[in-house]
Amino acid sequence: MLTLKQLRDNREDTLRRLQKKGVDAEAIIARIEELDDKRKALQNELDSCLAAQNIAAKQIGALMGKGEKEAAEAKKAEVAELKQRSQQLKEESDVVAEQLQAEIVLLPNLPADIVPEGRTAEDNVVVKLVENYTQIDGDALPHWELAKKYDIIDFDLGVKLTGAGFPVYKGKGARLQRALINYFLDCNTRAGYQEVEPPIMVNEASGFGTGQLPDKEGQMYHATADGFYLVPTAEVPVTNIFRDVILEQSELPVKMTAYTPCFRREAGSYGKDVRGLNRLHQFDKVEIVQVSHPDKSYEALDKMVEHVESIVASLGLPYRILRLCGGDMSFTSALTYDFEVYSEAQKRWLEVSSVSNFESFQANRLKLRYRDDNRKTQLAHTLNGSSLALPRIVAALLENNQTAEGIRIPEVLIPYTGFDFIK
């Protein structure tokens, strides 16, 4: 959530940067300023009213002590009127504060200066390309045909049990899933991230804290009886560990990693590009999260990108790293790098990770702060990244490593799978 200080002190810069995300915020910022002015006026009047109430209350005792009963009764009536007016002002101020909050949360985060101009994925900038392509004898089969051939993923059974987008992994397919999760977690913990196992359902406050609510409410599965939401990513519960927390500066950075199944409705997704593992409603993902000092968050982002790259590279897949343009960024992000791996059978790039700096946007919603050297509380910065999302990694591994003998397992995974081929 943007702060009033950001909006009021840097109005023109805020409008310019939001325009990069395709948001014309002139009207909403004018409305926010109007509500803020009204709130301040009500607060000033309330403060004056309370001060007058306190003075009058003290005068009652003095008047009673001097025996001026009639004047004291008049003061009591005055205090009663002031109390009534104070209550009215408080209620009006609360309503305006709620209206102000409702307007501010509609504004996305400001993109960083290095975010490219653009509206769609075609405008993203490739910052690195590693063309480690595989030579496959004959026609490369797509992963959904390989899954059926080797009986490792059953999409039809998933439809029977739940619906489309909920595959069933079988035999070596299930073992490969487990191997990837363990390998990714081990890579992250070796890099200094503390592993946690969070709940996979969160309350509304958690969804609001990281910016999924109200922005992506329609994309989340909602357990209405209890008001809980199935997590779309481990970012939500892990980052919310620090909701309403004040850290010491010496505790920064905080680095955490977690595996969770993830649930996304993906409303409106259809066509050949969502076939098989390309887009699911339930999938596995390992996440990394950092809470950083504001002065060091972009250095932390660079190191997170390097870390994710090391994992992707270790799998031997062709990959590229993109800096997302303003129009293709998420609501909460200030700067995002996407990782894509190349699918030899589908002849296209598949996104497997997003690594983002949210600056203070999430921290403001979370009330996540730290004490600086002067013992003053400041908003921290939050970052997160997929490290990694499994479905498209599995798709690329199956397609790019297919041979006449079967599907070859990358060397780094063999200690985790216990086999080197799916035959």
TORPA-548039 format. One record per residue (C-alpha): residue number from 1; x, y, z. Coordinates in Angstrom, 1 decimal. Layout:
N
<i:NUM x:X y:Y z:Z>
...
end
This chain:
423
<i:1 x:0.0 y:0.0 z:0.0>
<i:2 x:1.3 y:3.4 z:-0.9>
<i:3 x:1.7 y:6.0 z:1.9>
<i:4 x:0.0 y:9.3 z:2.1>
<i:5 x:3.4 y:10.9 z:2.3>
<i:6 x:4.3 y:9.3 z:-1.1>
<i:7 x:1.1 y:10.6 z:-2.7>
<i:8 x:1.2 y:14.1 z:-1.3>
<i:9 x:4.9 y:14.9 z:-1.2>
<i:10 x:5.6 y:13.4 z:-4.7>
<i:11 x:2.3 y:13.8 z:-6.5>
<i:12 x:3.6 y:14.3 z:-10.0>
<i:13 x:6.2 y:11.6 z:-9.8>
<i:14 x:3.6 y:9.2 z:-8.4>
<i:15 x:1.3 y:10.0 z:-11.3>
<i:16 x:4.1 y:9.5 z:-13.8>
<i:17 x:5.2 y:6.2 z:-12.3>
<i:18 x:1.7 y:4.8 z:-12.1>
<i:19 x:1.2 y:5.7 z:-15.7>
<i:20 x:4.0 y:3.3 z:-16.5>
<i:21 x:1.8 y:0.5 z:-15.1>
<i:22 x:-1.1 y:1.7 z:-17.2>
<i:23 x:-2.9 y:3.4 z:-14.4>
<i:24 x:-4.3 y:6.9 z:-14.8>
<i:25 x:-4.5 y:7.9 z:-11.1>
<i:26 x:-5.3 y:11.6 z:-11.3>
<i:27 x:-8.9 y:11.2 z:-10.2>
<i:28 x:-8.3 y:8.7 z:-7.4>
<i:29 x:-5.3 y:10.7 z:-6.0>
<i:30 x:-7.5 y:13.9 z:-6.0>
<i:31 x:-10.2 y:11.9 z:-4.1>
<i:32 x:-7.6 y:10.7 z:-1.6>
<i:33 x:-6.3 y:14.2 z:-1.0>
<i:34 x:-9.8 y:15.4 z:-0.5>
<i:35 x:-10.6 y:12.7 z:2.0>
<i:36 x:-7.3 y:13.3 z:3.8>
<i:37 x:-8.0 y:17.0 z:4.1>
<i:38 x:-11.5 y:16.2 z:5.5>
<i:39 x:-10.0 y:13.7 z:8.0>
<i:40 x:-7.5 y:16.2 z:9.2>
<i:41 x:-10.1 y:18.9 z:9.6>
<i:42 x:-12.3 y:16.5 z:11.6>
<i:43 x:-9.4 y:15.4 z:13.8>
<i:44 x:-8.5 y:19.1 z:14.5>
<i:45 x:-12.0 y:19.8 z:15.5>
<i:46 x:-12.1 y:16.7 z:17.6>
<i:47 x:-8.9 y:17.6 z:19.3>
<i:48 x:-10.2 y:21.1 z:20.1>
<i:49 x:-13.5 y:19.7 z:21.4>
<i:50 x:-11.7 y:17.2 z:23.7>
<i:51 x:-9.4 y:20.0 z:25.0>
<i:52 x:-12.4 y:22.2 z:25.7>
<i:53 x:-14.1 y:19.2 z:27.4>
<i:54 x:-11.1 y:18.6 z:29.7>
<i:55 x:-10.9 y:22.3 z:30.6>
<i:56 x:-14.6 y:22.5 z:31.4>
<i:57 x:-14.4 y:19.3 z:33.5>
<i:58 x:-11.7 y:20.8 z:35.6>
<i:59 x:-13.7 y:24.0 z:36.1>
<i:60 x:-16.6 y:22.0 z:37.5>
<i:61 x:-14.6 y:20.9 z:40.5>
<i:62 x:-13.4 y:24.4 z:41.1>
<i:63 x:-16.9 y:25.8 z:40.9>
<i:64 x:-18.3 y:23.2 z:43.3>
<i:65 x:-15.5 y:24.0 z:45.7>
<i:66 x:-16.5 y:27.6 z:45.8>
<i:67 x:-20.1 y:26.7 z:46.3>
<i:68 x:-21.2 y:28.0 z:42.9>
<i:69 x:-23.6 y:25.1 z:42.3>
<i:70 x:-25.6 y:26.8 z:39.5>
<i:71 x:-22.5 y:27.6 z:37.5>
<i:72 x:-21.2 y:24.1 z:38.0>
<i:73 x:-24.4 y:22.6 z:36.7>
<i:74 x:-24.1 y:24.9 z:33.6>
<i:75 x:-20.6 y:23.6 z:33.1>
<i:76 x:-21.8 y:20.0 z:33.4>
<i:77 x:-24.3 y:20.7 z:30.6>
<i:78 x:-21.5 y:22.2 z:28.5>
<i:79 x:-19.4 y:19.1 z:29.1>
<i:80 x:-22.3 y:16.8 z:28.1>
<i:81 x:-22.7 y:18.8 z:24.8>
<i:82 x:-19.0 y:18.6 z:24.1>
<i:83 x:-19.0 y:14.8 z:24.8>
<i:84 x:-21.9 y:14.4 z:22.4>
<i:85 x:-20.1 y:16.5 z:19.7>
<i:86 x:-16.8 y:14.6 z:20.3>
<i:87 x:-18.6 y:11.3 z:19.7>
<i:88 x:-20.2 y:12.6 z:16.6>
<i:89 x:-16.8 y:13.9 z:15.3>
<i:90 x:-15.2 y:10.5 z:16.1>
<i:91 x:-17.8 y:8.6 z:14.2>
<i:92 x:-17.5 y:10.9 z:11.2>
<i:93 x:-13.7 y:10.7 z:11.3>
<i:94 x:-13.8 y:6.9 z:11.4>
<i:95 x:-16.1 y:6.8 z:8.3>
<i:96 x:-13.8 y:9.1 z:6.4>
<i:97 x:-10.7 y:7.1 z:7.5>
<i:98 x:-12.4 y:3.9 z:6.1>
<i:99 x:-13.2 y:5.7 z:2.9>
<i:100 x:-9.6 y:6.9 z:2.6>
<i:101 x:-8.2 y:3.4 z:3.2>
<i:102 x:-10.6 y:1.9 z:0.6>
<i:103 x:-9.3 y:4.4 z:-2.0>
<i:104 x:-5.6 y:4.0 z:-1.2>
<i:105 x:-5.7 y:0.2 z:-1.4>
<i:106 x:-6.9 y:0.4 z:-5.0>
<i:107 x:-3.6 y:2.0 z:-6.1>
<i:108 x:-0.8 y:-0.5 z:-7.2>
<i:109 x:2.8 y:-0.2 z:-6.2>
<i:110 x:5.1 y:2.3 z:-7.9>
<i:111 x:7.4 y:0.7 z:-10.5>
<i:112 x:11.1 y:1.3 z:-10.0>
<i:113 x:12.8 y:3.7 z:-12.4>
<i:114 x:14.6 y:0.9 z:-14.4>
<i:115 x:11.2 y:-0.8 z:-15.2>
<i:116 x:10.8 y:-0.8 z:-19.0>
<i:117 x:7.9 y:1.1 z:-20.6>
<i:118 x:5.3 y:-1.2 z:-22.1>
<i:119 x:1.9 y:-2.8 z:-21.8>
<i:120 x:2.3 y:-6.5 z:-22.6>
<i:121 x:4.7 y:-9.4 z:-22.3>
<i:122 x:6.1 y:-8.5 z:-25.7>
<i:123 x:7.5 y:-5.4 z:-24.2>
<i:124 x:9.6 y:-7.2 z:-21.5>
<i:125 x:13.3 y:-7.0 z:-21.8>
<i:126 x:15.6 y:-10.1 z:-22.0>
<i:127 x:18.5 y:-9.4 z:-19.7>
<i:128 x:20.2 y:-12.8 z:-20.1>
<i:129 x:19.8 y:-15.8 z:-22.5>
<i:130 x:21.4 y:-19.2 z:-22.1>
<i:131 x:20.8 y:-21.3 z:-25.2>
<i:132 x:21.6 y:-24.7 z:-23.8>
<i:133 x:19.3 y:-26.4 z:-26.3>
<i:134 x:18.9 y:-30.2 z:-26.6>
<i:135 x:19.2 y:-32.2 z:-29.8>
<i:136 x:16.4 y:-34.7 z:-29.9>
<i:137 x:16.3 y:-37.6 z:-32.4>
<i:138 x:13.0 y:-37.5 z:-34.3>
<i:139 x:10.0 y:-35.6 z:-33.4>
<i:140 x:9.9 y:-34.3 z:-29.8>
<i:141 x:6.8 y:-35.4 z:-27.9>
<i:142 x:5.0 y:-32.8 z:-25.6>
<i:143 x:5.0 y:-33.6 z:-22.0>
<i:144 x:1.4 y:-34.6 z:-21.8>
<i:145 x:2.1 y:-37.4 z:-24.4>
<i:146 x:5.2 y:-38.4 z:-22.5>
<i:147 x:3.3 y:-38.5 z:-19.3>
<i:148 x:0.8 y:-40.9 z:-20.8>
<i:149 x:3.5 y:-43.0 z:-22.5>
<i:150 x:5.5 y:-43.6 z:-19.3>
<i:151 x:2.4 y:-43.6 z:-17.0>
<i:152 x:3.8 y:-40.9 z:-14.7>
<i:153 x:1.1 y:-38.2 z:-14.8>
<i:154 x:-2.6 y:-38.9 z:-15.2>
<i:155 x:-4.6 y:-35.8 z:-16.3>
<i:156 x:-7.8 y:-37.7 z:-16.9>
<i:157 x:-7.8 y:-39.2 z:-13.4>
<i:158 x:-7.4 y:-35.7 z:-12.0>
<i:159 x:-10.5 y:-34.6 z:-13.9>
<i:160 x:-12.4 y:-37.5 z:-12.4>
<i:161 x:-11.3 y:-36.8 z:-8.8>
<i:162 x:-11.6 y:-33.0 z:-8.9>
<i:163 x:-11.6 y:-31.3 z:-12.3>
<i:164 x:-9.3 y:-30.0 z:-15.0>
<i:165 x:-6.1 y:-28.6 z:-13.7>
<i:166 x:-5.6 y:-31.1 z:-10.9>
<i:167 x:-3.3 y:-33.8 z:-12.2>
<i:168 x:-2.4 y:-37.1 z:-10.4>
<i:169 x:1.3 y:-37.9 z:-10.3>
<i:170 x:2.1 y:-41.6 z:-10.3>
<i:171 x:5.2 y:-43.8 z:-9.8>
<i:172 x:8.3 y:-42.1 z:-11.0>
<i:173 x:6.3 y:-39.0 z:-11.7>
<i:174 x:5.4 y:-38.6 z:-8.1>
<i:175 x:9.0 y:-39.4 z:-7.1>
<i:176 x:10.3 y:-36.7 z:-9.5>
<i:177 x:7.9 y:-34.2 z:-7.8>
<i:178 x:9.2 y:-35.0 z:-4.4>
<i:179 x:12.8 y:-35.0 z:-5.6>
<i:180 x:12.5 y:-31.5 z:-7.1>
<i:181 x:10.9 y:-30.1 z:-3.9>
<i:182 x:13.6 y:-31.5 z:-1.7>
<i:183 x:16.4 y:-30.4 z:-4.1>
<i:184 x:15.0 y:-26.8 z:-4.3>
<i:185 x:14.6 y:-26.6 z:-0.5>
<i:186 x:18.2 y:-27.9 z:0.0>
<i:187 x:19.5 y:-25.3 z:-2.4>
<i:188 x:17.7 y:-22.6 z:-0.5>
<i:189 x:18.7 y:-23.7 z:2.9>
<i:190 x:22.4 y:-23.9 z:1.8>
<i:191 x:22.0 y:-20.3 z:0.7>
<i:192 x:21.0 y:-19.2 z:4.2>
<i:193 x:17.2 y:-19.4 z:4.0>
<i:194 x:15.5 y:-20.8 z:7.0>
<i:195 x:12.9 y:-23.5 z:6.1>
<i:196 x:9.4 y:-23.2 z:7.5>
<i:197 x:6.3 y:-25.2 z:6.9>
<i:198 x:3.3 y:-22.8 z:6.9>
<i:199 x:-0.4 y:-23.4 z:6.8>
<i:200 x:-1.9 y:-23.7 z:3.3>
<i:201 x:-5.0 y:-21.8 z:4.3>
<i:202 x:-4.9 y:-18.1 z:5.4>
<i:203 x:-7.3 y:-15.6 z:6.8>
<i:204 x:-8.4 y:-12.4 z:5.1>
<i:205 x:-5.9 y:-10.3 z:7.0>
<i:206 x:-3.1 y:-12.3 z:5.5>
<i:207 x:-4.5 y:-12.0 z:2.0>
<i:208 x:-4.7 y:-8.3 z:2.4>
<i:209 x:-1.2 y:-8.0 z:4.0>
<i:210 x:0.6 y:-9.3 z:0.9>
<i:211 x:-1.8 y:-7.7 z:-1.6>
<i:212 x:-3.7 y:-10.6 z:-2.9>
<i:213 x:-6.9 y:-9.1 z:-1.4>
<i:214 x:-8.8 y:-7.2 z:-2.7>
<i:215 x:-6.8 y:-7.2 z:-6.0>
<i:216 x:-7.0 y:-11.0 z:-6.8>
<i:217 x:-10.0 y:-12.2 z:-4.8>
<i:218 x:-11.6 y:-13.8 z:-7.8>
<i:219 x:-8.4 y:-15.9 z:-8.5>
<i:220 x:-8.3 y:-17.4 z:-5.0>
<i:221 x:-10.2 y:-20.4 z:-3.7>
<i:222 x:-12.3 y:-19.3 z:-0.8>
<i:223 x:-13.6 y:-21.6 z:2.0>
<i:224 x:-16.6 y:-19.4 z:2.7>
<i:225 x:-17.8 y:-21.1 z:5.9>
<i:226 x:-14.7 y:-20.1 z:7.8>
<i:227 x:-13.6 y:-17.1 z:5.7>
<i:228 x:-10.2 y:-18.8 z:4.9>
<i:229 x:-8.4 y:-18.8 z:1.5>
<i:230 x:-6.3 y:-21.5 z:0.0>
<i:231 x:-2.8 y:-20.0 z:-0.6>
<i:232 x:-1.9 y:-19.0 z:-4.2>
<i:233 x:1.7 y:-19.0 z:-3.1>
<i:234 x:3.8 y:-19.6 z:0.0>
<i:235 x:4.6 y:-15.9 z:-0.1>
<i:236 x:1.3 y:-15.2 z:1.6>
<i:237 x:1.7 y:-17.1 z:4.9>
<i:238 x:5.5 y:-16.7 z:5.1>
<i:239 x:5.5 y:-12.9 z:4.7>
<i:240 x:2.6 y:-12.6 z:7.1>
<i:241 x:4.7 y:-14.2 z:9.8>
<i:242 x:6.0 y:-10.6 z:10.2>
<i:243 x:2.6 y:-8.9 z:10.2>
<i:244 x:2.4 y:-6.3 z:13.1>
<i:245 x:6.0 y:-7.1 z:13.9>
<i:246 x:8.8 y:-4.7 z:14.8>
<i:247 x:12.3 y:-6.1 z:14.0>
<i:248 x:15.6 y:-4.9 z:15.3>
<i:249 x:17.8 y:-3.5 z:12.5>
<i:250 x:20.4 y:-6.1 z:13.5>
<i:251 x:18.0 y:-8.9 z:12.6>
<i:252 x:17.8 y:-7.8 z:8.9>
<i:253 x:17.9 y:-9.4 z:6.5>
<i:254 x:15.4 y:-12.2 z:7.4>
<i:255 x:15.6 y:-15.0 z:4.8>
<i:256 x:13.0 y:-17.8 z:4.7>
<i:257 x:12.0 y:-20.6 z:2.3>
<i:258 x:8.9 y:-22.9 z:2.2>
<i:259 x:7.3 y:-25.5 z:0.1>
<i:260 x:3.5 y:-25.5 z:-0.3>
<i:261 x:0.9 y:-26.7 z:-2.8>
<i:262 x:-0.5 y:-23.6 z:-4.4>
<i:263 x:-4.1 y:-23.1 z:-5.6>
<i:264 x:-5.3 y:-20.7 z:-8.3>
<i:265 x:-8.6 y:-20.5 z:-10.0>
<i:266 x:-7.0 y:-19.1 z:-13.2>
<i:267 x:-10.4 y:-17.9 z:-14.4>
<i:268 x:-10.5 y:-17.2 z:-18.1>
<i:269 x:-7.5 y:-19.5 z:-19.0>
<i:270 x:-8.0 y:-21.7 z:-22.0>
<i:271 x:-6.5 y:-22.8 z:-25.3>
<i:272 x:-3.4 y:-24.8 z:-26.3>
<i:273 x:-1.0 y:-22.7 z:-24.1>
<i:274 x:-2.7 y:-24.1 z:-20.9>
<i:275 x:-2.6 y:-27.8 z:-21.9>
<i:276 x:-1.0 y:-30.4 z:-19.6>
<i:277 x:1.2 y:-28.8 z:-16.9>
<i:278 x:1.3 y:-25.4 z:-18.5>
<i:279 x:-1.4 y:-24.0 z:-16.3>
<i:280 x:-2.9 y:-25.7 z:-13.3>
<i:281 x:-5.3 y:-25.0 z:-10.5>
<i:282 x:-3.2 y:-26.9 z:-8.0>
<i:283 x:0.6 y:-27.1 z:-8.2>
<i:284 x:3.7 y:-27.4 z:-6.1>
<i:285 x:6.1 y:-24.5 z:-5.6>
<i:286 x:9.1 y:-23.7 z:-3.4>
<i:287 x:9.3 y:-20.0 z:-2.4>
<i:288 x:12.0 y:-17.8 z:-1.0>
<i:289 x:11.1 y:-14.6 z:1.0>
<i:290 x:13.3 y:-11.8 z:2.4>
<i:291 x:12.7 y:-8.9 z:4.8>
<i:292 x:15.3 y:-6.4 z:4.0>
<i:293 x:16.7 y:-3.0 z:5.1>
<i:294 x:15.4 y:-0.4 z:2.5>
<i:295 x:18.9 y:0.6 z:1.6>
<i:296 x:19.9 y:-3.0 z:0.8>
<i:297 x:16.8 y:-4.4 z:-0.9>
<i:298 x:17.9 y:-4.0 z:-4.5>
<i:299 x:21.2 y:-5.7 z:-3.6>
<i:300 x:19.2 y:-8.5 z:-2.0>
<i:301 x:17.1 y:-8.7 z:-5.2>
<i:302 x:20.2 y:-9.1 z:-7.4>
<i:303 x:21.4 y:-11.9 z:-5.1>
<i:304 x:18.0 y:-13.6 z:-5.2>
<i:305 x:18.1 y:-13.5 z:-9.0>
<i:306 x:21.6 y:-15.0 z:-9.0>
<i:307 x:20.5 y:-17.7 z:-6.6>
<i:308 x:17.4 y:-18.7 z:-8.7>
<i:309 x:19.6 y:-18.7 z:-11.8>
<i:310 x:22.0 y:-21.1 z:-10.2>
<i:311 x:19.2 y:-23.6 z:-9.6>
<i:312 x:17.8 y:-23.3 z:-13.1>
<i:313 x:21.3 y:-23.6 z:-14.6>
<i:314 x:22.0 y:-26.8 z:-12.6>
<i:315 x:19.1 y:-28.5 z:-14.3>
<i:316 x:20.7 y:-28.1 z:-17.7>
<i:317 x:17.7 y:-26.3 z:-19.3>
<i:318 x:17.9 y:-23.5 z:-21.8>
<i:319 x:16.7 y:-20.4 z:-19.9>
<i:320 x:16.3 y:-16.6 z:-20.1>
<i:321 x:15.8 y:-13.9 z:-17.6>
<i:322 x:13.4 y:-11.0 z:-18.3>
<i:323 x:12.9 y:-7.7 z:-16.7>
<i:324 x:9.1 y:-7.1 z:-16.8>
<i:325 x:7.7 y:-3.9 z:-18.3>
<i:326 x:5.3 y:-1.8 z:-16.3>
<i:327 x:2.1 y:-3.2 z:-17.9>
<i:328 x:3.1 y:-6.8 z:-17.3>
<i:329 x:4.0 y:-6.4 z:-13.6>
<i:330 x:1.9 y:-7.5 z:-10.6>
<i:331 x:-0.1 y:-5.1 z:-8.6>
<i:332 x:2.3 y:-5.2 z:-5.6>
<i:333 x:5.7 y:-5.3 z:-7.4>
<i:334 x:8.2 y:-2.5 z:-7.8>
<i:335 x:10.6 y:-4.6 z:-10.0>
<i:336 x:10.2 y:-8.1 z:-11.2>
<i:337 x:12.5 y:-10.5 z:-13.0>
<i:338 x:10.9 y:-13.6 z:-14.7>
<i:339 x:12.8 y:-16.8 z:-15.5>
<i:340 x:11.6 y:-18.9 z:-18.5>
<i:341 x:12.9 y:-22.3 z:-19.7>
<i:342 x:12.6 y:-23.4 z:-23.3>
<i:343 x:10.3 y:-26.3 z:-24.2>
<i:344 x:11.8 y:-28.3 z:-27.0>
<i:345 x:8.6 y:-30.0 z:-27.9>
<i:346 x:6.3 y:-27.0 z:-27.7>
<i:347 x:8.9 y:-24.6 z:-29.2>
<i:348 x:8.2 y:-21.9 z:-26.7>
<i:349 x:9.3 y:-20.3 z:-23.5>
<i:350 x:7.7 y:-21.4 z:-20.2>
<i:351 x:7.7 y:-19.1 z:-17.1>
<i:352 x:9.1 y:-21.0 z:-14.0>
<i:353 x:9.9 y:-18.2 z:-11.6>
<i:354 x:9.2 y:-14.5 z:-10.7>
<i:355 x:11.6 y:-12.7 z:-8.4>
<i:356 x:10.3 y:-9.4 z:-7.1>
<i:357 x:11.1 y:-6.4 z:-4.8>
<i:358 x:8.0 y:-4.9 z:-3.3>
<i:359 x:9.9 y:-2.2 z:-1.5>
<i:360 x:7.6 y:-0.9 z:1.4>
<i:361 x:4.3 y:-1.6 z:-0.3>
<i:362 x:3.6 y:-4.9 z:1.4>
<i:363 x:5.3 y:-3.8 z:4.7>
<i:364 x:2.9 y:-0.8 z:4.9>
<i:365 x:-0.1 y:-3.1 z:4.6>
<i:366 x:1.5 y:-5.6 z:7.1>
<i:367 x:2.7 y:-2.9 z:9.5>
<i:368 x:6.1 y:-4.6 z:9.2>
<i:369 x:8.7 y:-2.3 z:10.7>
<i:370 x:12.2 y:-2.2 z:12.1>
<i:371 x:14.0 y:0.0 z:14.6>
<i:372 x:16.8 y:2.1 z:13.1>
<i:373 x:20.0 y:3.3 z:14.7>
<i:374 x:18.0 y:6.2 z:16.3>
<i:375 x:15.4 y:3.7 z:17.7>
<i:376 x:12.8 y:5.1 z:15.4>
<i:377 x:10.5 y:2.6 z:13.6>
<i:378 x:10.7 y:2.5 z:9.8>
<i:379 x:8.9 y:0.4 z:7.2>
<i:380 x:11.0 y:-2.6 z:6.0>
<i:381 x:11.2 y:-3.8 z:2.4>
<i:382 x:9.9 y:-7.3 z:1.4>
<i:383 x:11.0 y:-9.5 z:-1.5>
<i:384 x:10.1 y:-12.9 z:-2.8>
<i:385 x:10.8 y:-15.4 z:-5.5>
<i:386 x:9.8 y:-18.8 z:-6.9>
<i:387 x:12.6 y:-21.2 z:-6.3>
<i:388 x:11.1 y:-22.9 z:-8.2>
<i:389 x:7.5 y:-23.6 z:-9.4>
<i:390 x:7.4 y:-27.2 z:-10.4>
<i:391 x:4.8 y:-27.8 z:-13.3>
<i:392 x:6.7 y:-26.1 z:-16.2>
<i:393 x:10.0 y:-27.2 z:-14.9>
<i:394 x:8.7 y:-30.8 z:-15.0>
<i:395 x:7.3 y:-30.1 z:-18.5>
<i:396 x:10.6 y:-28.9 z:-19.8>
<i:397 x:12.6 y:-31.6 z:-18.1>
<i:398 x:10.4 y:-34.3 z:-19.6>
<i:399 x:10.4 y:-32.8 z:-23.1>
<i:400 x:14.1 y:-31.7 z:-23.3>
<i:401 x:15.5 y:-34.9 z:-21.9>
<i:402 x:13.5 y:-37.5 z:-23.9>
<i:403 x:15.7 y:-40.1 z:-25.7>
<i:404 x:15.1 y:-43.3 z:-27.5>
<i:405 x:15.8 y:-45.2 z:-24.2>
<i:406 x:13.5 y:-43.0 z:-22.0>
<i:407 x:13.6 y:-39.7 z:-20.2>
<i:408 x:17.0 y:-38.8 z:-18.8>
<i:409 x:17.1 y:-37.4 z:-15.2>
<i:410 x:19.5 y:-34.4 z:-14.7>
<i:411 x:22.6 y:-35.4 z:-12.7>
<i:412 x:21.9 y:-33.1 z:-9.7>
<i:413 x:18.5 y:-34.8 z:-9.2>
<i:414 x:19.6 y:-38.5 z:-9.3>
<i:415 x:20.6 y:-38.6 z:-5.5>
<i:416 x:17.0 y:-37.3 z:-4.9>
<i:417 x:15.1 y:-39.5 z:-7.4>
<i:418 x:17.1 y:-42.7 z:-6.9>
<i:419 x:17.0 y:-43.4 z:-10.6>
<i:420 x:18.6 y:-41.8 z:-13.7>
<i:421 x:16.0 y:-42.7 z:-16.3>
<i:422 x:12.3 y:-42.9 z:-16.6>
<i:423 x:11.8 y:-45.9 z:-18.9>
end
